[in-house]
Amino acid sequence: MDQSRRSFALSLAALTAGSSLPRMASAAAPIRVGFLTVKSGALAAGGLQMEQGLRYFLQRNHNTIAGRPVQLFVADTAGQPALTKAKAQELVEKDKVQVIIGPLAAFEALAINDYIRQAQVPIISPSAAAEDLTQRKDNPWFVRAVGTSAQPMHPLGDYAAKTLKYKRIAIIADDFAFGYEVSAGFQRAFEDGGGEIVQKLWSPLNVADYGSYIGELDTKVDAVFAAFAGGNGIKFIKQYSDYGLKGKIPLLGSMTTVDEGVLPAMGDDALGIISGGWYTAQLDNPYNKAFVAGIEHDDHRMPGYYTVGAYGAALMLKHALEAVHGDIENRDAFMHALRHVVVPDDPRGPIRLDDLGNPIMNVYIRKVERKNGQLVNAVLKVYPNVSQFWTYGEKAFLAEPVYSRDYPPARFLGR
C-alpha cells in the first residue's frame, strides 16, 4: 500500500478521534482555494465561464464555506501543460492553497497528476475529463465534478444507433486528448448498437479554417459526429452550413460542440443538432432554475458546461467541508469526505461519486431549438445514473486500454 492510500486508511479514525470539531485557529483563518483556469488562447471562453460559475457560488455564499471565509487564488495556465504544472506548484508552494479547483483541459490535468499525488493536495476537476484520472491511474487526491470525456458519449452513441437508427457515421474532432476520448466513447457505443464509424478526421485545436476537412467528409454517411471544445464549434458549424451540408447530412455533437456558452454565436446554423451531455440550462428542477436565473442576471448569458462544472465543484467542496465542520487542515479527513460526497442540490440533478472519485449522474440527449428567441438545448431523453463505465462493468472496462485516437480500433473505416 503506497503512502497516499495508507493515509486514507487512517481518515475514518481521524474523523472519530476528535477531528469532528475544527481547530480554534482554523475557525478564524480563511480557507485558501487555488483556481487553475485559462484566460488566453482557444480555450479562453471556457475559462471565463468557469470563473463566472465559481465566483457566482462564492458571492451567493457570501464568500464563506462551513463558517470560514474563502481566499481565492487564481492562476492562468494559458492552456499549456508545462505552464499548468508551474502554476499548480506556485499555488501549492507559494500561496499555500489547501485545495485546488481546476484545470480546464484534459491534457492539463494529465500534466499535473503526478505532482498532485506527490504534494497530496486535494483537487476538484470542474472541466478536465481525462479518462484515466479516475480509471487506471486513480489518484486518491483527485475527484471530478464532471463526467469523463466519454461518459455522456456512450448514451449518445446508443441513442444514434437505437433511436435514430443511423448505420454509417463520420467523425470529425479536435486533435487532442479530449477529442480522442469523446470520439472513442461515441464510437464504441454506436458500434455496439450495430452502427459503423466509416471515417475519422482530426483537426488541430487552433485551426483557422475547416474547409479542407469538410471537403474530405464522406457525403454518403447517415450523419456526422463533431467533437469540438471552446470556440471551435462555432467555426465548424458555420462552415458546415456554408459548404451546403446543413439539411443534407445531420450533425451530432459532443456536449461542448453546442454548449450554451457558444450557442448564441451560432445562429440558425445550429438548429437541429443533437448532442449528449450531463447538463442543459433547460433542466426543469428548482436548483437549476435558480442557478440559470442567477447566472443570467449576473453575466447576461445562459450557463453551460464550464459554468456549471465550476459551480458544481464548489458545491462538492462545500458539502465535504461541512461534513468535517470546516476542518480542511485535517487533509485525510477532508479528502475522505470529498471522496464520499453526495450533492443533492446540483443544478444537473443529484450527484454521487463512484469508488474512483467520478460522478454517477444523469446524461441528457439534447436538441438545439429556438425558444423565446434564444437557442437552447431541449431535452429529448434522459439516461439516468450513468457511470463512467456505461454498461460494460468496471472490472472489464479497466482491463482494456484507455480510450485514445486508436482505441477502440476503427474496424469499418473506408466502407
C-alpha positions in Angstrom: 0.0 0.0 0.0 1.5 3.4 -1.0 1.7 6.3 1.3 -1.2 8.1 -0.2 -3.5 5.2 0.2 -2.2 4.4 3.7 -3.1 7.9 4.8 -6.7 7.4 3.6 -6.9 4.2 5.7 -6.5 6.4 8.7 -9.0 9.0 7.8 -12.1 7.4 9.3 -10.2 7.0 12.6 -9.2 10.7 12.4 -12.8 11.7 12.0 -13.9 9.8 15.1 -10.9 10.8 17.2 -11.7 14.5 17.7 -11.5 16.0 14.3 -15.3 16.5 14.2 -14.6 19.8 15.9 -12.5 22.3 14.0 -9.3 23.6 15.5 -9.7 27.0 17.2 -7.1 28.6 14.8 -8.9 27.2 11.8 -12.2 28.8 12.8 -10.9 32.3 12.0 -8.4 31.6 9.3 -9.6 31.7 5.6 -9.7 28.5 3.5 -7.2 29.0 0.8 -8.6 27.8 -2.5 -6.5 27.7 -5.7 -8.2 28.0 -9.1 -6.5 26.9 -12.3 -8.2 28.4 -15.4 -7.5 29.6 -18.9 -7.6 33.3 -19.8 -6.0 33.2 -23.2 -5.9 31.0 -26.4 -8.5 28.8 -27.9 -9.9 27.6 -24.6 -10.2 31.1 -23.0 -14.0 31.3 -23.5 -14.4 28.2 -21.3 -12.0 29.5 -18.7 -14.0 32.7 -18.4 -17.2 30.7 -17.9 -15.6 28.5 -15.3 -14.5 31.6 -13.4 -18.1 33.1 -13.6 -19.5 29.9 -12.2 -17.1 29.8 -9.3 -17.4 33.5 -8.4 -21.2 33.2 -8.6 -21.1 30.4 -6.0 -18.8 32.4 -3.7 -20.9 35.6 -4.0 -24.1 33.6 -3.3 -22.5 32.1 -0.2 -21.0 35.4 1.0 -17.5 34.2 0.3 -17.9 31.7 3.2 -18.0 27.9 3.4 -18.7 25.9 6.5 -18.4 29.1 8.6 -15.0 30.1 7.3 -14.0 32.8 4.9 -12.6 31.8 1.5 -9.5 33.3 0.0 -9.3 32.6 -3.8 -6.0 32.4 -5.7 -6.5 32.5 -9.5 -3.8 31.2 -11.9 -3.9 31.4 -15.7 -2.5 28.3 -17.4 -3.0 29.6 -20.9 -4.0 26.1 -21.8 -0.4 24.9 -21.8 0.6 21.7 -19.9 4.0 22.9 -18.8 2.6 26.2 -17.6 -0.2 24.4 -15.8 2.3 22.4 -13.8 4.3 25.5 -12.9 1.1 27.3 -11.8 0.0 24.4 -9.8 3.3 24.3 -8.0 3.1 28.1 -7.4 -0.4 27.7 -5.9 0.7 25.0 -3.5 4.3 26.1 -2.6 4.0 29.9 -2.7 0.3 30.6 -2.0 -0.1 27.6 0.4 -3.6 26.7 -1.0 -5.4 23.8 0.7 -7.5 22.7 -2.2 -7.4 23.3 -6.0 -10.3 23.7 -8.4 -9.2 23.1 -12.0 -7.7 22.9 -14.5 -9.8 23.2 -17.7 -8.3 20.8 -20.3 -7.7 17.0 -20.1 -4.1 17.4 -21.2 -3.5 20.0 -18.4 -4.9 17.6 -15.8 -2.7 14.8 -17.0 0.3 17.2 -16.8 -0.1 17.8 -13.1 -1.4 14.4 -12.0 1.9 13.2 -10.6 2.7 16.5 -8.9 -0.7 16.5 -7.1 -0.2 12.9 -6.0 3.3 13.8 -4.7 2.2 17.0 -3.0 -1.0 15.4 -1.6 -3.2 18.4 -2.3 -6.9 17.8 -2.8 -8.0 18.7 -6.3 -11.5 19.0 -7.7 -11.8 19.0 -11.5 -14.5 21.3 -12.9 -13.9 20.5 -16.5 -10.9 18.3 -17.3 -12.4 15.0 -18.3 -9.3 12.9 -19.0 -10.5 9.3 -18.7 -7.6 7.6 -16.8 -7.5 10.1 -13.9 -10.5 8.2 -12.5 -9.7 4.9 -14.1 -6.4 3.1 -14.4 -4.3 6.0 -12.9 -6.6 6.6 -10.0 -5.2 9.4 -7.9 -6.6 9.4 -4.3 -6.2 13.2 -4.1 -8.3 13.8 -7.2 -12.1 13.9 -7.7 -14.1 15.1 -10.6 -17.1 17.4 -10.5 -17.9 16.5 -14.2 -18.0 13.2 -16.1 -15.2 11.7 -18.1 -14.9 12.7 -21.7 -16.7 9.6 -22.9 -19.3 9.4 -20.2 -22.1 11.3 -22.0 -21.0 10.0 -25.4 -21.8 6.4 -24.6 -25.5 7.3 -24.3 -25.4 9.5 -27.4 -23.8 6.6 -29.4 -26.5 4.3 -28.1 -29.2 6.8 -29.0 -27.8 7.3 -32.5 -27.9 3.6 -33.2 -31.1 2.5 -31.5 -33.4 5.5 -31.6 -32.2 7.5 -34.7 -31.4 4.2 -36.5 -28.2 5.6 -38.1 -25.9 3.0 -39.7 -22.9 4.9 -41.0 -21.3 7.9 -39.3 -18.2 10.0 -39.9 -16.3 11.7 -37.1 -14.5 15.0 -37.0 -12.9 16.1 -33.8 -10.2 18.3 -32.2 -6.8 16.6 -32.4 -6.1 16.3 -28.7 -6.9 14.0 -25.8 -10.4 15.3 -25.2 -11.3 14.9 -28.8 -9.9 11.3 -28.9 -11.8 10.2 -25.8 -15.1 11.8 -26.7 -15.0 10.2 -30.1 -13.9 6.8 -28.7 -16.8 6.7 -26.3 -19.3 7.6 -29.0 -17.8 5.1 -31.5 -17.8 2.2 -29.0 -21.5 2.6 -28.0 -22.6 3.3 -31.6 -20.9 0.3 -33.0 -22.1 -1.9 -30.1 -25.6 -0.8 -31.2 -25.0 -2.0 -34.7 -23.6 1.1 -36.4 -20.3 1.7 -38.2 -17.8 4.6 -37.9 -16.6 4.8 -41.5 -14.4 7.9 -41.3 -12.3 9.8 -38.7 -10.9 13.3 -39.3 -8.7 15.1 -36.7 -8.3 18.9 -36.9 -5.7 20.9 -34.9 -7.1 22.7 -31.8 -6.1 26.1 -33.3 -7.2 25.5 -36.9 -8.2 28.7 -38.6 -10.4 27.1 -41.3 -12.3 23.8 -41.5 -12.9 24.0 -45.3 -10.4 21.3 -46.2 -11.7 18.9 -43.6 -15.3 19.5 -44.6 -14.3 18.8 -48.2 -13.0 15.4 -47.1 -16.2 14.3 -45.4 -17.9 11.2 -46.8 -21.2 12.6 -48.1 -22.8 9.1 -48.1 -23.0 8.8 -44.3 -26.2 9.0 -42.3 -24.7 11.7 -40.0 -21.5 13.4 -38.9 -20.4 13.4 -35.3 -18.5 16.6 -34.4 -16.5 16.9 -31.2 -15.0 20.4 -30.5 -14.0 22.5 -27.5 -14.1 26.2 -26.9 -15.0 28.3 -29.9 -14.1 25.7 -32.5 -17.7 24.5 -32.7 -18.8 28.0 -33.8 -16.4 28.0 -36.7 -17.1 24.4 -37.8 -20.9 24.7 -37.7 -20.9 27.9 -39.7 -18.6 26.5 -42.3 -20.6 23.2 -42.4 -23.6 25.3 -43.3 -21.7 27.5 -45.8 -20.5 24.4 -47.6 -24.1 23.3 -48.1 -24.1 20.3 -45.8 -26.7 21.6 -43.3 -30.0 19.9 -44.1 -28.3 17.2 -46.2 -26.3 15.3 -43.5 -27.5 15.6 -39.9 -25.0 16.8 -37.3 -24.5 15.1 -33.9 -22.2 16.8 -31.4 -20.4 16.4 -28.1 -21.6 18.4 -25.2 -19.1 21.2 -25.8 -19.7 21.5 -29.5 -23.1 23.2 -28.9 -22.6 24.3 -25.3 -24.8 27.1 -24.1 -21.7 29.2 -23.7 -21.3 29.3 -27.5 -24.8 28.7 -28.8 -25.7 32.5 -29.0 -22.9 33.0 -31.6 -24.1 30.2 -33.8 -27.5 31.4 -35.1 -29.8 29.1 -37.1 -26.8 27.0 -38.3 -27.0 25.1 -35.1 -30.7 24.3 -35.2 -31.5 20.6 -35.1 -28.1 19.4 -33.8 -28.4 16.5 -31.4 -25.9 16.2 -28.6 -25.3 14.3 -25.4 -24.3 15.9 -22.1 -24.8 15.9 -18.4 -26.3 19.4 -18.4 -28.5 21.8 -20.2 -29.9 25.1 -19.0 -33.4 23.7 -19.8 -33.4 21.2 -17.0 -36.7 21.5 -15.0 -35.7 21.4 -11.3 -35.6 24.1 -8.7 -31.9 24.2 -8.2 -31.3 24.7 -12.0 -34.0 27.3 -12.3 -32.4 29.4 -9.5 -28.9 28.8 -11.0 -29.9 29.8 -14.5 -31.7 32.9 -13.2 -28.7 33.9 -11.2 -26.1 33.5 -13.9 -28.3 35.3 -16.5 -28.8 38.2 -14.1 -25.1 38.5 -13.2 -23.5 37.6 -16.6 -26.3 38.1 -19.1 -25.8 34.6 -20.6 -27.1 31.1 -20.1 -24.8 28.8 -18.1 -23.3 25.8 -19.8 -20.6 23.1 -19.5 -17.9 25.2 -18.0 -20.1 27.4 -15.8 -22.0 24.6 -14.1 -18.8 22.5 -13.8 -17.0 25.1 -11.7 -20.2 25.8 -9.7 -20.6 22.0 -9.1 -17.0 21.7 -8.0 -17.7 24.5 -5.4 -20.8 22.6 -4.3 -18.7 19.5 -3.7 -16.2 21.5 -1.7 -19.0 23.0 0.4 -20.6 19.6 1.2 -17.3 18.0 2.0 -16.2 20.9 4.2 -19.5 20.8 6.1 -19.0 17.1 6.7 -15.7 17.9 8.6 -17.0 21.1 10.2 -14.7 23.2 8.1 -11.5 21.5 9.3 -9.7 21.4 6.0 -6.4 21.3 7.9 -7.0 17.7 8.5 -6.4 16.7 4.9 -7.0 13.0 5.4 -10.5 13.5 7.0 -11.3 16.2 4.4 -10.3 14.1 1.5 -12.3 11.1 2.9 -15.3 13.4 3.0 -14.7 14.7 -0.5 -14.3 11.2 -1.9 -17.7 10.2 -0.4 -19.5 13.4 -1.1 -23.2 13.4 -2.1 -24.6 16.6 -3.7 -28.4 16.7 -3.7 -28.6 20.4 -4.8 -26.6 20.4 -8.0 -28.4 22.0 -11.0 -27.7 18.9 -13.0 -29.6 16.7 -10.6 -28.4 14.6 -7.6 -24.7 13.5 -7.9 -22.7 10.9 -6.1 -19.2 9.6 -6.7 -18.1 6.2 -7.5 -15.2 4.5 -5.7 -12.7 6.2 -8.1 -13.9 9.7 -7.5 -16.0 10.1 -10.6 -19.7 11.3 -10.6 -22.6 9.0 -11.3 -25.2 11.2 -12.8 -27.9 11.7 -15.4 -27.0 12.2 -19.1 -29.3 14.1 -21.3 -29.8 13.7 -25.1 -30.4 17.3 -26.3 -31.5 19.0 -29.5 -30.8 22.6 -30.4 -34.1 24.5 -30.7 -35.2 28.1 -30.6 -37.2 29.1 -27.5 -38.4 32.7 -26.8 -35.9 33.9 -29.3 -32.9 32.0 -27.8 -31.1 28.9 -29.0 -31.4 26.2 -26.3 -30.6 22.5 -25.8 -34.0 21.0 -25.4 -34.1 17.6 -23.6 -35.1 14.6 -25.8 -34.3 11.8 -23.5 -32.8 11.1 -20.0 -30.3 8.3 -19.3 -30.4 8.1 -15.5 -27.5 7.4 -13.2 -24.8 6.9 -15.9 -21.4 5.8 -14.7 -18.1 6.2 -16.4 -18.2 2.5 -17.2 -21.5 2.7 -19.1 -22.9 -0.9 -19.3 -19.6 -2.6 -19.5 -18.8 -3.2 -15.9 -15.9 -1.7 -14.0 -13.6 -4.7 -14.0 -14.0 -5.5 -17.7 -13.7 -1.8 -18.7 -10.5 -1.2 -16.8 -8.9 -4.4 -18.2 -9.0 -2.7 -21.6 -6.7 0.1 -22.9 -7.7 3.7 -22.1 -9.7 5.4 -24.9 -7.5 7.1 -27.4 -7.1 8.1 -31.0 -6.6 4.4 -31.9 -8.7 2.6 -29.3 -11.2 1.2 -29.8 -10.0 0.1 -33.2 -11.9 1.6 -36.1 -12.9 -1.6 -37.9 -15.1 0.0 -40.6 -13.0 2.9 -41.9 -13.4 3.4 -45.6 -16.6 1.2 -46.0 
